[in-house]
Amino acid sequence: MSGNDWAELAGVIGIFILVTTVLTVAIWQLAVSWRAKAALSREDTYRELAERAVRSQEETQRQLVELREKVTGLERILKDVE
């Protein structure tokens, strides 16, 4: 093989390594991006679940206050009847 053949072979190997590296980095970045989107989606789902739980607790607390007021009123009526 002549010096020119070696230079062509080195060029082909270099281009192959460059293309392989670029593809590897691109695939890696796509995977990282996909994982970040999945994590963000899970966080949104958990946030919605937490907000629904808080609303449910607030509604339950409101109902308990109303029930306490009604029971207090009934107790007064029963004491007055006695």
Buried (B, 14 or more C-beta within 10 A) or exposed (E): EEEEEEEEEEEEEEEEEEEEEEEEEEEEEEEEEEEEEEEEEEEEEEEEEEEEEEEEEEEEEEEEEEEEEEEEEEEEEEEEEE
